[in-house]
Amino acid sequence: VLDAPLSFYESLGLVACTMDDMGVCVETVAARRSLDQAVDFQRRRALEDEDPRTPALTAGPAALHRRWAATRALDPTAIAKHPRAARLRASAVDTSTVTSVPSPVVCIKAGSGVMWSVTSAAGVDHFPEYVSDSMFNTDPSFDYGAFATLKGQVVKGYEVSSFYHVFPDPGIYVFRDAGDIAKETVVGVVSPVVDCPRAFLTNPIQPLSAALLRSFPDSEEDAGSLLAPDYNMIFGVSAGLAGALALTLTLLYVRKNTGWGRAAFKQPGYRKQGEAEDYHAMASRKQRVRKSHQTGGDGNVDLDELDDLAAGYVDLEGFNVQMLFDKLQDQTHLVAEQLTQQKHDVREFYDKVTRETVTLRALVDKNNQSGFSTEAIRRADKRQRDVDRELRRRKEVGAGAVPVLNTQHSACEGAARARREHGAMMEANIAALKEAVAGALAGSADLGALPQLHSRLTQMKSETKRLRDARPTVTVGSGAVLLDGARNPVKLQAMVDGVGQLMEISGLLAKDKATSLIAPSRGTEMRVPGHAHAVPENCCVHPVTGHVIPMEGNVVIDAATGRFHIGSCLSPQDLAQAAVDLIPYVCNRSTSTGDCYPSASAPYAHLVAEEDKGLPLNDARDMIDPFTGLRVPVLGVTCDRRTGAVVAVGGSMVDPETRLLKPIRLGDLMEDPATKQVA
């Protein structure tokens, strides 16, 4: 690199400098201005003739150029506005005049530094990187944090075109190109009072070699230890290991044959003397032998007595381990077979005892005086216990229902007594009037009885009026005030047409598809005490007050005409005439699975005929429950959310007394599934 022409350094943004009085190289203003003009000219020419398919060497990281390329796409004049931008392209370098040194070694003195250029080509960044695991490094305490910082700045796309680092300590340091790790540079640093090796006198950059590294004065000993193996130490360690292994094997052999402090095993002398004798022949002839001194007696004994004396001694001569193993294995198989046979015998014995027990039970049942078997008696006892348990439960249910019935009886007793007295009075007065009318028709009328008849009529009218006034009147509910888009109250006059009927208003009132009643539109609000609130579903507008009221509890359907009405808007005459045909309306709701009443998954839904679905009403006003198949009374009507048709509502429940299914009827006893209380 040091042999490159001056134009090569100028293409990298470097200019010539002159040394000042302090020994610092300072660039001249004229050289910098000349370089800037040349760079600007090259930049404009490169932008005009740039071929994006040809990779070029650019100063600075690749991330920086990508960012400038994006800026140029948004604003073509952005680069022209910044003449010192990193988009500068290096001019073509005449490589014929540059001498390339593979893996160069640079020698400098401590306190000096090396400058690297930071470039990028074809999206690959080229900047120096310290090789910390290289065996050529001689300074383990080298602080290469500056190189790590450089890497972070390049990755983030900072505008970095060159990097300079000072080496304060002598040693050898290995660096590589981050874009091409095969290219390495070795920097040799020597003490300021020591000259570089002789090879660097002709050229400060030399190719890498082991001899060159060993020639550095401050690292000759370390480099030699790293580059040339110490064969004397290797041979010494190997010989020591071999000697230790041989000594270990020798000690093991001695321990096996002689033992530690014990003599080797020798054959007794008396065995050698008797090797030629035939002891089996001697035993067959019943020869006499002399007792040994261990028996403590004198005299002669035969061989049988000698065998008895030697019964306590074990002679291992001729002992065979394989034969012992075979014998033990045979004994194991024999014991296993015996255990298996015993298991089969016990099983057979158990089966016999079981059969005998069954036979004895049959005989006992046959001879039983009661005429019932033990099993039948056991089942009868179980049924008796179940019946007693059920009787106790029903008594508890009845005891819990008595307070409820007493409360209902006390609440209705006064009204029932008044009705009975009024009925008796009306019957007596009607009988007296009939008798007077019959006498007048027969010509035997008593004029003196006219005041009494008049008083009876007056009493009947007054009592009838009193009972009518005592009835609870159906009043109009208060409801909530409807608000418009500006949250202002909507008056009734703005909701009705010329004939006084509620009408549809876009964005405010709409006709409900199920009931044909006027209801607030979706998204409207109403005023409740204290704040405004969105109108919930299943609400309608009262035609008398114009307030928002819920449909449930207020809307009924006339089964005869099929029209929906608000109950408080009907006159007493209409209520009296349609009392038997008015059915309350219940709002339908969808389940989490999208199903609603009547459920399409009911087991008997597809078997119920049209005349048994509840609408139109029959004479008995009943229907078939699609879940249980029981005939149940119609309790109300609702709207099928899937089809929009009006359907009857009815169902079944578990009777708390009998635990059987029964129809749901108003006023019937029921068991709360959560608290298990009867109400």
C-alpha positions as CSV (number, residue, x, y, z in Angstrom):
1,V,0.0,0.0,0.0
2,L,2.9,2.4,0.7
3,D,4.1,2.0,-2.8
4,A,0.8,3.2,-4.3
5,P,0.8,6.5,-6.3
6,L,-0.4,9.8,-4.7
7,S,-3.7,9.6,-6.7
8,F,-4.6,6.4,-4.8
9,Y,-4.5,8.3,-1.4
10,E,-6.3,11.3,-2.9
11,S,-9.1,8.9,-4.0
12,L,-9.5,7.8,-0.3
13,G,-9.8,11.5,0.9
14,L,-6.2,11.8,2.1
15,V,-4.0,14.8,1.3
16,A,-0.3,15.7,1.7
17,C,0.8,17.3,5.0
18,T,3.8,19.2,6.3
19,M,5.5,18.9,9.7
20,D,5.1,21.9,12.0
21,D,7.3,23.0,14.9
22,M,5.6,20.5,17.3
23,G,6.3,17.6,15.1
24,V,2.7,17.2,14.0
25,C,1.8,16.7,10.3
26,V,-0.7,19.3,9.3
27,E,-2.5,19.3,5.9
28,T,-2.4,22.5,3.8
29,V,-5.4,24.5,2.9
30,A,-4.5,24.6,-0.8
31,A,-4.1,20.8,-1.0
32,R,-7.5,20.2,0.7
33,R,-9.2,22.7,-1.6
34,S,-7.7,21.0,-4.6
35,L,-8.7,17.6,-3.4
36,D,-12.3,18.8,-2.7
37,Q,-12.6,20.1,-6.3
38,A,-11.3,16.9,-7.7
39,V,-13.6,14.8,-5.6
40,D,-16.6,17.0,-6.6
41,F,-15.8,16.6,-10.3
42,Q,-15.4,12.8,-9.9
43,R,-18.7,12.7,-8.0
44,R,-20.7,14.5,-10.7
45,R,-19.1,12.4,-13.4
46,A,-19.8,9.2,-11.5
47,L,-23.4,10.1,-11.0
48,E,-23.8,10.8,-14.7
49,D,-22.0,7.6,-15.9
50,E,-22.9,5.3,-13.0
51,D,-23.8,1.8,-13.9
52,P,-25.7,0.2,-11.0
53,R,-24.7,-3.3,-12.2
54,T,-20.9,-2.5,-11.7
55,P,-19.7,-2.7,-8.1
56,A,-17.5,0.2,-7.2
57,L,-15.3,0.9,-4.2
58,T,-16.9,3.6,-2.0
59,A,-15.7,5.3,1.1
60,G,-17.6,4.6,4.2
61,P,-19.9,1.6,5.3
62,A,-22.4,-0.1,3.0
63,A,-25.3,0.8,5.4
64,L,-24.4,4.5,4.9
65,H,-24.6,4.3,1.1
66,R,-27.9,2.4,1.3
67,R,-29.3,5.2,3.4
68,W,-28.1,7.8,0.9
69,A,-29.5,5.7,-2.0
70,A,-32.9,5.8,-0.3
71,T,-32.6,9.6,0.2
72,R,-31.7,10.0,-3.4
73,A,-34.8,8.0,-4.5
74,L,-37.0,10.4,-2.5
75,D,-35.0,13.6,-3.4
76,P,-32.7,13.4,-6.4
77,T,-31.1,16.7,-5.4
78,A,-30.3,15.6,-1.8
79,I,-26.7,14.4,-2.7
80,A,-26.0,17.6,-4.6
81,K,-26.9,19.6,-1.6
82,H,-24.2,17.8,0.5
83,P,-20.9,17.9,-1.3
84,R,-19.2,16.0,1.5
85,A,-21.7,13.2,1.5
86,A,-20.5,9.6,1.8
87,R,-21.9,8.9,-1.7
88,L,-18.5,9.7,-3.2
89,R,-17.2,6.9,-5.4
90,A,-13.5,6.2,-5.6
91,S,-11.9,6.8,-8.9
92,A,-10.4,3.9,-10.8
93,V,-7.1,2.8,-9.4
94,D,-4.3,1.8,-11.7
95,T,-3.4,-1.6,-10.1
96,S,-0.5,-2.0,-12.4
97,T,1.6,0.5,-10.4
98,V,0.6,-1.0,-7.0
99,T,2.7,-3.8,-5.4
100,S,0.5,-6.3,-3.5
101,V,1.9,-7.9,-0.4
102,P,-0.1,-11.0,0.8
103,S,-0.3,-11.0,4.7
104,P,1.9,-8.0,5.2
105,V,3.9,-7.3,8.3
106,V,4.4,-3.6,9.3
107,C,7.0,-2.5,11.9
108,I,6.5,0.6,13.9
109,K,7.8,2.0,17.2
110,A,5.8,2.2,20.4
111,G,3.7,5.4,20.5
112,S,3.2,5.4,16.7
113,G,0.1,4.3,15.0
114,V,-1.4,2.8,11.8
115,M,-4.2,4.2,9.7
116,W,-6.7,1.9,7.9
117,S,-9.3,3.0,5.3
118,V,-12.9,2.0,5.8
119,T,-14.5,1.2,2.4
120,S,-17.3,-0.9,1.0
121,A,-17.8,-2.7,-2.3
122,A,-20.9,-4.6,-3.5
123,G,-22.5,-4.3,-0.1
124,V,-19.5,-5.7,1.8
125,D,-17.8,-3.6,4.4
126,H,-13.9,-3.6,4.6
127,F,-12.5,-2.4,7.9
128,P,-9.8,-3.8,10.4
129,E,-10.7,-6.4,13.0
130,Y,-8.4,-7.6,15.8
131,V,-7.8,-11.5,15.8
132,S,-7.7,-12.1,19.5
133,D,-7.2,-15.9,19.2
134,S,-4.2,-15.8,16.9
135,M,-1.0,-17.5,18.2
136,F,1.2,-14.7,16.8
137,N,-0.2,-12.2,19.3
138,T,2.4,-11.6,22.1
139,D,0.5,-9.0,24.2
140,P,-2.4,-10.7,26.0
141,S,-3.3,-7.4,27.7
142,F,-3.9,-5.5,24.5
143,D,-7.0,-3.4,24.7
144,Y,-8.8,-3.7,21.3
145,G,-12.0,-2.0,22.5
146,A,-11.5,0.8,19.8
147,F,-11.7,-1.9,17.1
148,A,-15.0,-3.2,18.6
149,T,-16.4,0.4,18.7
150,L,-15.4,0.8,15.0
151,K,-17.3,-2.4,14.1
152,G,-20.4,-1.1,15.9
153,Q,-20.2,2.3,14.1
154,V,-19.8,0.6,10.7
155,V,-22.8,-1.7,11.3
156,K,-25.0,1.2,12.3
157,G,-24.0,3.1,9.1
158,Y,-22.0,6.0,10.6
159,E,-20.0,8.1,8.2
160,V,-16.5,6.5,8.8
161,S,-13.9,6.6,6.0
162,S,-10.7,5.9,7.9
163,F,-9.5,4.6,11.3
164,Y,-6.2,5.4,13.1
165,H,-4.9,3.6,16.2
166,V,-1.8,4.2,18.4
167,F,0.1,1.2,19.8
168,P,1.8,2.3,23.1
169,D,3.3,-1.2,24.0
170,P,5.8,-3.3,22.1
171,G,4.6,-6.6,20.7
172,I,3.1,-8.4,17.7
173,Y,-0.6,-7.8,16.8
174,V,-2.6,-9.6,14.1
175,F,-5.5,-7.9,12.3
176,R,-7.8,-9.1,9.5
177,D,-10.2,-7.6,7.0
178,A,-13.8,-7.9,8.3
179,G,-15.1,-8.3,4.7
180,D,-12.5,-11.0,3.8
181,I,-11.1,-12.8,6.8
182,A,-8.4,-14.5,4.6
183,K,-6.6,-11.2,4.4
184,E,-4.5,-10.5,7.5
185,T,-2.1,-7.8,8.5
186,V,0.6,-8.2,11.3
187,V,1.7,-5.1,13.1
188,G,5.0,-5.4,14.9
189,V,5.7,-2.8,17.5
190,V,9.2,-2.3,19.0
191,S,10.5,-0.1,21.8
192,P,11.3,3.5,20.9
193,V,15.0,2.9,21.7
194,V,15.2,-0.2,19.5
195,D,15.3,-0.3,15.7
196,C,13.1,-2.5,13.6
197,P,14.6,-5.8,12.3
198,R,17.1,-5.5,9.5
199,A,14.6,-6.7,6.8
200,F,12.5,-3.5,7.3
201,L,15.4,-1.2,6.3
202,T,14.7,-1.5,2.6
203,N,10.8,-1.6,2.9
204,P,8.6,-0.9,5.9
205,I,6.2,-3.6,4.7
206,Q,7.3,-7.2,4.4
207,P,5.5,-10.5,3.7
208,L,4.7,-12.7,6.7
209,S,7.3,-15.3,7.7
210,A,8.3,-17.2,10.9
211,A,11.9,-15.9,10.7
212,L,10.7,-12.3,10.3
213,L,8.5,-12.6,13.5
214,R,11.4,-14.1,15.5
215,S,13.6,-11.3,14.4
216,F,11.6,-8.7,16.4
217,P,13.9,-7.8,19.4
218,D,11.1,-7.5,22.0
219,S,9.4,-10.8,21.1
220,E,12.2,-13.1,20.0
221,E,11.9,-15.4,22.9
222,D,8.1,-15.6,22.9
223,A,7.9,-16.0,19.1
224,G,10.5,-18.8,19.2
225,S,8.5,-20.6,21.9
226,L,5.4,-20.3,19.8
227,L,6.8,-21.1,16.3
228,A,9.4,-23.8,17.2
229,P,8.4,-26.7,19.4
230,D,10.6,-27.6,22.4
231,Y,11.5,-31.2,21.4
232,N,13.7,-31.8,24.5
233,M,10.7,-31.0,26.8
234,I,8.4,-33.2,24.7
235,F,10.8,-36.2,24.8
236,G,11.4,-35.7,28.5
237,V,7.7,-35.7,29.4
238,S,7.1,-38.7,27.1
239,A,10.0,-40.7,28.7
240,G,8.7,-39.9,32.2
241,L,5.2,-41.1,31.4
242,A,6.6,-44.3,29.9
243,G,8.7,-45.0,33.0
244,A,5.8,-44.4,35.3
245,L,3.7,-46.8,33.3
246,A,6.4,-49.5,33.3
247,L,6.8,-49.1,37.1
248,T,3.1,-49.4,37.7
249,L,2.9,-52.6,35.6
250,T,5.9,-54.1,37.5
251,L,4.3,-53.4,40.9
252,L,1.1,-55.0,39.9
253,Y,2.8,-58.1,38.7
254,V,4.8,-58.4,42.0
255,R,1.7,-57.9,44.1
256,K,-0.2,-60.6,42.2
257,N,2.5,-63.3,42.6
258,T,4.2,-62.6,45.9
259,G,1.8,-60.3,47.8
260,W,2.8,-57.6,50.2
261,G,4.9,-59.1,53.1
262,R,3.5,-62.6,52.6
263,A,5.2,-65.6,51.1
264,A,4.0,-67.2,47.9
265,F,1.7,-70.2,48.2
266,K,3.5,-73.5,48.3
267,Q,2.1,-77.1,48.2
268,P,2.3,-78.9,51.6
269,G,5.1,-81.5,51.9
270,Y,2.8,-84.3,53.0
271,R,0.9,-84.0,49.8
272,K,4.1,-84.5,47.8
273,Q,4.9,-87.6,49.8
274,G,1.5,-89.1,49.2
275,E,1.1,-88.4,45.5
276,A,2.1,-92.0,44.6
277,E,-0.3,-93.7,46.9
278,D,-3.8,-95.0,45.8
279,Y,-6.1,-93.9,48.6
280,H,-9.2,-95.4,46.9
281,A,-7.6,-98.8,46.9
282,M,-6.6,-98.4,50.5
283,A,-10.2,-97.5,51.5
284,S,-11.7,-100.5,49.7
285,R,-9.4,-102.9,51.7
286,K,-10.3,-101.2,55.1
287,Q,-6.7,-100.7,56.0
288,R,-5.9,-99.2,59.3
289,V,-4.2,-95.9,59.6
290,R,-2.8,-94.0,62.5
291,K,-4.6,-91.1,63.9
292,S,-3.0,-87.8,63.4
293,H,-1.8,-85.8,66.4
294,Q,-4.8,-83.4,65.9
295,T,-7.3,-86.0,67.2
296,G,-5.7,-86.1,70.6
297,G,-5.8,-89.9,71.0
298,D,-3.7,-92.9,70.2
299,G,-4.8,-96.1,68.5
300,N,-5.9,-97.2,65.1
301,V,-9.1,-96.4,63.3
302,D,-10.5,-97.5,60.0
303,L,-11.2,-95.3,57.0
304,D,-14.9,-94.9,57.7
305,E,-14.1,-93.3,61.1
306,L,-11.4,-91.2,59.4
307,D,-14.1,-89.9,57.0
308,D,-16.3,-88.9,59.9
309,L,-13.4,-87.1,61.5
310,A,-12.6,-85.2,58.3
311,A,-16.3,-84.2,57.7
312,G,-15.7,-80.7,59.0
313,Y,-12.9,-79.9,56.6
314,V,-13.3,-78.7,53.0
315,D,-10.8,-79.7,50.3
316,L,-10.9,-77.4,47.3
317,E,-8.5,-79.5,45.2
318,G,-10.1,-80.2,41.8
319,F,-12.8,-77.6,42.4
320,N,-14.7,-76.5,39.2
321,V,-16.7,-73.2,39.1
322,Q,-18.6,-74.2,35.9
323,M,-19.8,-77.4,37.6
324,L,-20.9,-75.4,40.7
325,F,-22.8,-73.0,38.5
326,D,-24.6,-75.8,36.6
327,K,-25.6,-77.4,39.9
328,L,-27.0,-74.2,41.3
329,Q,-28.9,-73.5,38.0
330,D,-30.4,-77.0,38.2
331,Q,-31.5,-76.4,41.8
332,T,-33.0,-73.0,40.8
333,H,-35.1,-74.6,38.0
334,L,-36.2,-77.4,40.3
335,V,-37.4,-74.9,43.0
336,A,-39.2,-72.8,40.4
337,E,-41.1,-75.8,39.1
338,Q,-42.1,-76.8,42.6
339,L,-43.4,-73.3,43.4
340,T,-45.4,-73.3,40.1
341,Q,-46.9,-76.6,41.0
342,Q,-47.8,-75.4,44.4
343,K,-49.5,-72.3,42.9
344,H,-51.6,-74.5,40.6
345,D,-52.6,-76.6,43.6
346,V,-53.6,-73.6,45.6
347,R,-55.7,-72.3,42.7
348,E,-57.4,-75.6,42.3
349,F,-58.2,-75.7,46.0
350,Y,-59.6,-72.2,45.9
351,D,-61.9,-73.1,42.9
352,K,-63.2,-76.2,44.8
353,V,-63.9,-74.1,47.9
354,T,-65.8,-71.6,45.8
355,R,-67.9,-74.3,44.1
356,E,-68.7,-75.8,47.5
357,T,-69.7,-72.4,48.9
358,V,-72.1,-71.8,46.0
359,T,-73.6,-75.3,46.5
360,L,-74.1,-74.7,50.2
361,R,-75.8,-71.3,49.5
362,A,-78.2,-73.0,47.0
363,L,-79.0,-75.6,49.6
364,V,-79.7,-73.0,52.2
365,D,-81.9,-71.0,49.9
366,K,-83.8,-74.1,49.0
367,N,-84.5,-75.0,52.6
368,N,-85.2,-71.4,53.6
369,Q,-88.6,-71.3,55.4
370,S,-89.5,-67.9,54.1
371,G,-89.5,-69.1,50.5
372,F,-87.1,-66.4,49.3
373,S,-83.4,-66.7,48.4
374,T,-80.7,-64.7,50.2
375,E,-80.2,-62.6,47.0
376,A,-83.9,-61.8,46.8
377,I,-83.9,-60.8,50.5
378,R,-80.9,-58.5,50.0
379,R,-82.5,-56.8,47.0
380,A,-85.7,-56.3,48.9
381,D,-83.9,-54.8,51.8
382,K,-82.1,-52.4,49.4
383,R,-85.4,-51.4,47.9
384,Q,-86.9,-50.8,51.3
385,R,-84.0,-48.5,52.2
386,D,-84.4,-46.6,48.9
387,V,-88.1,-46.2,49.6
388,D,-87.5,-44.9,53.1
389,R,-84.9,-42.5,51.8
390,E,-87.3,-41.2,49.1
391,L,-90.1,-40.8,51.7
392,R,-87.8,-38.8,54.0
393,R,-86.8,-36.5,51.0
394,R,-90.4,-36.0,50.0
395,K,-91.4,-35.1,53.6
396,E,-88.6,-32.6,53.6
397,V,-89.8,-31.1,50.3
398,G,-93.3,-30.9,51.7
399,A,-92.1,-29.3,54.9
400,G,-90.3,-26.7,52.8
401,A,-93.3,-26.0,50.6
402,V,-95.7,-25.5,53.5
403,P,-94.5,-22.0,54.3
404,V,-94.7,-21.0,50.7
405,L,-98.3,-22.3,50.4
406,N,-99.2,-20.6,53.7
407,T,-97.8,-17.3,52.4
408,Q,-99.8,-17.6,49.2
409,H,-102.9,-18.6,51.1
410,S,-102.7,-15.7,53.5
411,A,-102.1,-13.3,50.7
412,C,-105.2,-14.5,48.8
413,E,-107.5,-15.2,51.8
414,G,-108.8,-11.6,52.2
415,A,-109.6,-11.2,48.5
416,A,-111.2,-14.7,48.4
417,R,-113.4,-13.9,51.5
418,A,-114.5,-10.6,49.9
419,R,-115.4,-12.4,46.7
420,R,-117.4,-15.0,48.6
421,E,-119.3,-12.3,50.6
422,H,-119.9,-10.3,47.5
423,G,-121.2,-13.4,45.7
424,A,-123.6,-14.3,48.5
425,M,-124.9,-10.8,48.7
426,M,-125.4,-10.7,44.9
427,E,-127.2,-14.0,44.9
428,A,-129.6,-12.9,47.8
429,N,-130.4,-9.6,46.1
430,I,-131.0,-11.3,42.7
431,A,-133.3,-13.8,44.3
432,A,-135.3,-11.1,46.0
433,L,-135.6,-9.1,42.8
434,K,-136.7,-12.2,40.9
435,E,-139.4,-12.9,43.5
436,A,-140.6,-9.3,43.3
437,V,-140.7,-9.4,39.5
438,A,-142.6,-12.7,39.6
439,G,-145.2,-11.2,42.0
440,A,-145.6,-8.2,39.9
441,L,-146.3,-10.3,36.8
442,A,-148.8,-12.4,38.8
443,G,-150.7,-9.2,39.9
444,S,-149.9,-9.6,43.6
445,A,-147.2,-6.9,43.8
446,D,-146.5,-5.4,47.2
447,L,-145.8,-1.6,46.8
448,G,-144.4,-1.4,50.3
449,A,-141.5,-3.6,49.2
450,L,-140.3,-1.1,46.5
451,P,-138.0,0.9,48.9
452,Q,-136.4,-2.4,50.0
453,L,-135.8,-3.4,46.4
454,H,-134.4,0.0,45.6
455,S,-131.9,-0.3,48.5
456,R,-130.9,-3.7,47.3
457,L,-130.1,-2.4,43.8
458,T,-128.2,0.5,45.3
459,Q,-126.2,-1.9,47.4
460,M,-125.3,-4.1,44.4
461,K,-124.1,-1.0,42.4
462,S,-122.0,0.4,45.3
463,E,-120.4,-3.0,46.0
464,T,-119.6,-3.6,42.3
465,K,-118.1,-0.1,42.1
466,R,-116.0,-0.7,45.2
467,L,-114.6,-4.0,43.9
468,R,-113.8,-2.4,40.6
469,D,-112.0,0.5,42.2
470,A,-110.0,-1.9,44.5
471,R,-108.5,-3.7,41.5
472,P,-104.9,-2.7,40.6
473,T,-104.9,-0.4,37.6
474,V,-102.4,-0.8,34.8
475,T,-100.4,2.4,34.7
476,V,-97.9,3.7,32.2
477,G,-94.3,3.0,33.2
478,S,-91.9,6.0,33.5
479,G,-89.3,4.6,31.1
480,A,-86.3,6.7,29.9
481,V,-86.2,9.8,27.8
482,L,-85.0,9.3,24.3
483,L,-82.1,11.5,23.1
484,D,-81.2,12.7,19.6
485,G,-77.7,12.9,18.0
486,A,-77.0,16.1,20.0
487,R,-78.2,14.5,23.2
488,N,-81.3,16.6,23.4
489,P,-84.6,15.1,24.6
490,V,-87.0,14.1,21.9
491,K,-90.6,15.1,22.5
492,L,-93.6,13.0,21.7
493,Q,-94.9,15.5,19.2
494,A,-91.8,15.0,17.1
495,M,-92.4,11.2,17.0
496,V,-96.1,11.0,15.9
497,D,-97.7,11.6,12.6
498,G,-100.9,13.5,11.7
499,V,-103.2,10.8,13.2
500,G,-101.2,10.5,16.5
501,Q,-99.4,7.2,15.6
502,L,-95.6,6.7,16.2
503,M,-93.7,7.0,12.9
504,E,-90.2,5.9,11.7
505,I,-87.5,8.6,11.8
506,S,-84.2,8.0,10.0
507,G,-81.4,7.4,12.5
508,L,-83.7,7.7,15.5
509,L,-86.8,5.4,15.3
510,A,-87.3,2.2,13.3
511,K,-90.0,-0.5,13.1
512,D,-89.0,-3.7,14.9
513,K,-89.2,-6.7,12.5
514,A,-90.5,-9.2,15.1
515,T,-93.2,-7.2,16.8
516,S,-93.9,-4.3,14.3
517,L,-93.6,-1.9,17.1
518,I,-91.6,1.4,16.9
519,A,-88.2,0.9,18.6
520,P,-85.1,3.2,18.9
521,S,-82.5,2.7,16.2
522,R,-79.2,1.0,16.9
523,G,-76.7,3.5,18.4
524,T,-79.2,5.9,19.9
525,E,-79.0,7.0,23.6
526,M,-81.4,7.6,26.4
527,R,-81.2,9.6,29.6
528,V,-81.2,7.7,32.9
529,P,-80.9,9.4,36.3
530,G,-77.5,11.0,36.4
531,H,-76.1,10.3,32.8
532,A,-76.8,9.3,29.3
533,H,-76.7,5.6,28.3
534,A,-76.9,3.7,25.0
535,V,-80.3,2.1,24.4
536,P,-80.1,-1.6,25.0
537,E,-81.6,-4.2,22.7
538,N,-85.2,-5.4,23.0
539,C,-86.7,-2.0,23.8
540,C,-89.5,0.0,22.3
541,V,-91.1,3.4,22.5
542,H,-94.3,3.9,24.5
543,P,-97.0,5.5,22.2
544,V,-98.5,7.5,25.1
545,T,-95.4,8.9,26.8
546,G,-92.8,8.6,24.1
547,H,-90.3,7.1,26.6
548,V,-88.1,4.0,26.1
549,I,-89.4,0.9,27.9
550,P,-88.3,-2.8,27.7
551,M,-90.4,-5.2,25.7
552,E,-90.3,-7.9,28.3
553,G,-93.1,-7.3,30.8
554,N,-94.8,-4.7,28.7
555,V,-95.5,-6.3,25.3
556,V,-98.2,-8.9,24.8
557,I,-99.6,-10.6,21.7
558,D,-103.3,-11.1,20.9
559,A,-103.4,-14.8,19.9
560,A,-106.7,-14.2,18.1
561,T,-105.4,-11.5,15.8
562,G,-101.6,-12.1,16.0
563,R,-100.9,-8.4,16.8
564,F,-98.5,-7.1,19.4
565,H,-99.7,-4.5,21.9
566,I,-98.2,-2.7,24.9
567,G,-100.3,-3.8,27.9
568,S,-100.6,-0.4,29.5
569,C,-102.1,1.0,26.3
570,L,-105.1,-1.4,26.2
571,S,-108.5,-0.1,27.6
572,P,-110.3,-2.1,30.3
573,Q,-112.8,-3.3,27.8
574,D,-110.0,-4.6,25.5
575,L,-108.4,-6.3,28.5
576,A,-111.7,-7.9,29.5
577,Q,-112.4,-9.2,26.0
578,A,-108.9,-10.4,25.2
579,A,-107.9,-11.6,28.7
580,V,-107.9,-15.3,27.6
581,D,-106.0,-14.6,24.3
582,L,-103.2,-12.3,25.6
583,I,-99.8,-14.0,25.9
584,P,-96.7,-12.3,27.2
585,Y,-93.8,-11.7,24.8
586,V,-90.3,-13.0,25.8
587,C,-87.2,-11.7,24.1
588,N,-85.1,-14.4,22.5
589,R,-81.4,-14.6,23.0
590,S,-78.6,-16.5,21.1
591,T,-76.2,-18.9,22.8
592,S,-72.4,-18.9,22.4
593,T,-72.7,-21.4,19.6
594,G,-75.1,-19.3,17.6
595,D,-78.2,-21.3,18.5
596,C,-81.5,-19.9,20.0
597,Y,-85.0,-21.0,21.0
598,P,-86.4,-23.2,19.7
599,S,-83.1,-25.1,19.5
600,A,-82.4,-26.9,16.2
601,S,-80.4,-29.6,18.2
602,A,-83.4,-30.6,20.3
603,P,-83.9,-34.4,20.1
604,Y,-87.6,-34.2,19.2
605,A,-87.6,-31.0,17.1
606,H,-87.9,-32.8,13.8
607,L,-90.7,-35.0,15.1
608,V,-93.1,-32.3,16.3
609,A,-96.0,-31.6,13.9
610,E,-97.0,-28.1,12.9
611,E,-100.2,-28.2,15.0
612,D,-98.2,-29.2,18.1
613,K,-95.7,-26.3,17.9
614,G,-98.0,-24.0,19.9
615,L,-98.9,-21.3,17.3
616,P,-101.6,-20.9,16.2
617,L,-103.1,-21.7,19.6
618,N,-105.4,-24.8,20.0
619,D,-108.3,-25.1,22.4
620,A,-106.1,-26.4,25.2
621,R,-103.4,-23.8,24.6
622,D,-100.6,-26.4,24.8
623,M,-97.7,-27.6,22.7
624,I,-95.0,-30.4,22.5
625,D,-91.7,-29.7,24.2
626,P,-89.0,-30.5,21.6
627,F,-86.5,-31.4,24.3
628,T,-88.6,-34.0,26.2
629,G,-91.5,-34.8,24.0
630,L,-94.0,-33.9,26.8
631,R,-97.2,-31.9,26.1
632,V,-96.8,-28.6,28.0
633,P,-98.8,-25.4,28.3
634,V,-97.9,-22.3,26.3
635,L,-96.4,-19.8,28.6
636,G,-95.4,-17.0,26.1
637,V,-94.2,-16.3,22.6
638,T,-90.9,-15.2,21.2
639,C,-89.3,-14.5,17.9
640,D,-87.0,-17.0,16.2
641,R,-83.8,-15.1,15.6
642,R,-82.8,-17.3,12.7
643,T,-86.1,-17.2,10.7
644,G,-87.9,-14.2,12.2
645,A,-91.1,-16.2,12.8
646,V,-93.1,-16.0,16.0
647,V,-93.0,-19.3,18.0
648,A,-94.6,-20.5,21.2
649,V,-92.6,-20.9,24.5
650,G,-93.0,-23.8,26.8
651,G,-90.9,-26.4,28.6
652,S,-90.4,-29.1,31.1
653,M,-88.7,-29.3,34.5
654,V,-87.9,-31.9,37.2
655,D,-90.6,-32.3,39.8
656,P,-88.9,-31.7,43.2
657,E,-91.3,-34.3,44.7
658,T,-91.2,-37.2,42.3
659,R,-87.9,-36.5,40.5
660,L,-89.8,-37.0,37.3
661,L,-90.2,-34.6,34.3
662,K,-93.3,-32.5,34.3
663,P,-94.6,-29.5,32.4
664,I,-93.7,-26.0,33.6
665,R,-96.9,-24.3,34.9
666,L,-97.3,-20.9,36.6
667,G,-97.6,-21.2,40.3
668,D,-96.1,-24.7,40.4
669,L,-93.4,-25.8,42.9
670,M,-89.9,-25.9,41.5
671,E,-86.4,-26.6,42.8
672,D,-83.6,-24.0,42.4
673,P,-80.8,-25.8,40.6
674,A,-78.2,-23.7,42.4
675,T,-79.4,-23.7,46.0
676,K,-81.6,-26.8,45.8
677,Q,-84.3,-24.9,47.6
678,V,-88.0,-25.5,46.8
679,A,-89.9,-22.4,45.9
